[in-house]
Structure formats: structure tokens, C-alpha cells
């Protein structure tokens, strides 16, 4: 349970960082970021596996690059659910998801 809470807090902080870096991604405050991190985790756990499965042929053809599009759509979906978290279009969703993925990867490499 402790690891889950730490991961949730780190993801909320990363969402705030992404909102500062990507024009079109907006988070009203840490509370909204925390709720967005929780919803994003649920979306990635429930919806993303189905999206990955259904788009498997396209993912194979693009050598996995289509997964970036799926990540962007998951971020956009989470933003549509969470009040105080907005993603204004696909391009901000794409760059926001790419940065969020990169930051999560970096933190995982640092603290593994």
C-alpha cells in the first residue's frame, strides 16, 4: 500500500511538471493532480489493455510507435473525467503523455 501511495504522489507531481512544460495541459492544483493520477492509473489498468489489444496489428506495423498514440488517448480520457485537469487537443495529449512516460521511466531508473 505504501508503494502505491508513493507512486500516486510522484505521478501527481509529474503531472504538475508536465502541465508547466506543455502548452495545452492544465492542472488546477495538487488536489486535481492527485485525483488525475488516480484516474490515470485506473484508465491505464482497465482501458489501456483493451486498446492495446485491439490496435495490435497497427502497433506491430508501426514497430510499437502507435503505443504513444494510445498513451495520449489515455491521458486525454483521464482529463475528460477529472475536474481541474484539462488537455486541450491531441497534440498536447501526445506531448504530455510522451513527457510523462519519459519522466516515469527516468524515476524508475533512478529508484528502481
Backbone torsions as a table, in degrees:
resi	resn	phi	psi	omega
1	UNK	NA	-36.5	-179.8
2	UNK	-64.5	-39.7	178.7
3	UNK	-64.6	-40.0	179.1
4	UNK	-60.5	-44.8	-179.0
5	UNK	-66.2	-42.1	177.2
6	UNK	-61.3	-45.5	179.3
7	UNK	-61.0	-41.3	178.8
8	UNK	-62.9	-45.0	179.0
9	UNK	-65.2	-41.5	179.1
10	UNK	-65.4	-43.7	179.3
11	UNK	-63.7	-38.7	176.7
12	UNK	-61.6	-44.0	177.2
13	UNK	-62.8	-40.3	178.4
14	UNK	-66.6	-35.8	176.3
15	UNK	-63.4	-39.4	176.3
16	UNK	-63.9	-40.1	177.8
17	UNK	-64.7	-44.2	178.8
18	UNK	-62.6	-38.9	179.4
19	UNK	-63.5	-32.2	177.3
20	UNK	-73.4	-28.2	-173.1
21	UNK	-93.6	-30.1	-174.1
22	UNK	-109.5	118.0	176.5
23	UNK	-68.9	124.6	-178.5
24	UNK	109.6	-7.8	172.8
25	UNK	-109.8	122.6	-175.6
26	UNK	-130.1	134.8	175.5
27	UNK	-129.9	126.6	-175.3
28	UNK	-69.4	-30.1	-178.9
29	UNK	-179.8	-176.8	-176.7
30	UNK	-65.5	-34.1	178.0
31	UNK	-61.8	-44.6	177.0
32	UNK	-65.3	-38.8	178.8
33	UNK	-64.8	-39.1	179.2
34	UNK	-65.8	-44.7	177.2
35	UNK	-64.6	-39.3	178.0
36	UNK	-64.1	-39.1	178.4
37	UNK	-63.7	-39.6	178.3
38	UNK	-65.4	-47.6	-180.0
39	UNK	-65.4	-39.8	178.1
40	UNK	-61.5	-39.3	175.9
41	UNK	-63.0	-42.0	177.7
42	UNK	-65.8	-43.8	179.1
43	UNK	-61.8	-44.1	-179.9
44	UNK	-68.0	-27.2	179.1
45	UNK	-84.2	-29.7	-175.0
46	UNK	-105.6	-45.9	-173.3
47	UNK	-90.8	-40.4	-174.6
48	UNK	-58.4	-43.3	179.4
49	UNK	-58.8	-38.3	177.5
50	UNK	-67.2	-42.0	178.7
51	UNK	-63.7	-41.0	178.4
52	UNK	-64.3	-43.6	180.0
53	UNK	-62.9	-46.1	-177.8
54	UNK	-68.5	-26.4	-178.7
55	UNK	-101.9	14.7	-176.7
56	UNK	-54.1	-45.8	178.7
57	UNK	-59.6	-42.2	179.0
58	UNK	-67.2	-36.7	178.0
59	UNK	-65.1	-39.9	178.5
60	UNK	-66.9	-44.5	-179.9
61	UNK	-60.9	-36.7	-177.6
62	UNK	-93.0	12.7	179.8
63	UNK	55.7	37.2	175.6
64	UNK	89.8	-7.5	-177.8
65	UNK	-66.5	-24.2	178.6
66	UNK	-65.5	-19.7	176.2
67	UNK	-62.0	-28.3	174.8
68	UNK	-64.0	-37.8	177.3
69	UNK	-66.9	-41.5	178.6
70	UNK	-63.2	-42.4	177.6
71	UNK	-60.4	-41.4	178.7
72	UNK	-62.9	-42.8	179.5
73	UNK	-65.4	-35.6	177.9
74	UNK	-67.5	-39.9	177.1
75	UNK	-64.9	-42.4	179.2
76	UNK	-63.4	-40.9	177.6
77	UNK	-63.6	-45.5	178.4
78	UNK	-60.1	-39.9	179.5
79	UNK	-66.0	-29.8	179.4
80	UNK	-74.6	-17.2	-178.6
81	UNK	-94.9	-36.7	-170.9
82	UNK	-91.1	121.6	173.3
83	UNK	-70.7	138.8	-179.1
84	UNK	89.4	1.3	176.7
85	UNK	-128.6	116.1	-175.9
86	UNK	-126.7	139.4	171.6
87	UNK	-126.5	115.9	-172.0
88	UNK	-96.8	69.3	174.9
89	UNK	117.5	172.2	-176.5
90	UNK	-73.9	-39.7	-178.2
91	UNK	-60.5	-48.0	175.4
92	UNK	-62.3	-35.3	177.1
93	UNK	-63.5	-42.3	-179.4
94	UNK	-63.2	-52.2	-177.4
95	UNK	-69.1	-35.9	177.0
96	UNK	-64.4	-43.9	179.2
97	UNK	-66.9	-38.5	178.9
98	UNK	-63.2	-46.2	178.8
99	UNK	-65.2	-42.8	179.2
100	UNK	-60.5	-42.0	177.4
101	UNK	-63.4	-45.7	-179.8
102	UNK	-62.8	-44.8	179.3
103	UNK	-64.9	-43.1	177.2
104	UNK	-61.6	-40.4	177.9
105	UNK	-62.7	-44.6	-179.7
106	UNK	-62.2	-43.2	179.2
107	UNK	-66.5	-38.6	177.7
108	UNK	-63.6	-39.8	178.4
109	UNK	-66.9	-37.3	-179.6
110	UNK	-71.3	-43.9	-172.2
111	UNK	-111.9	-7.6	177.8
112	UNK	19.1	NA	NA
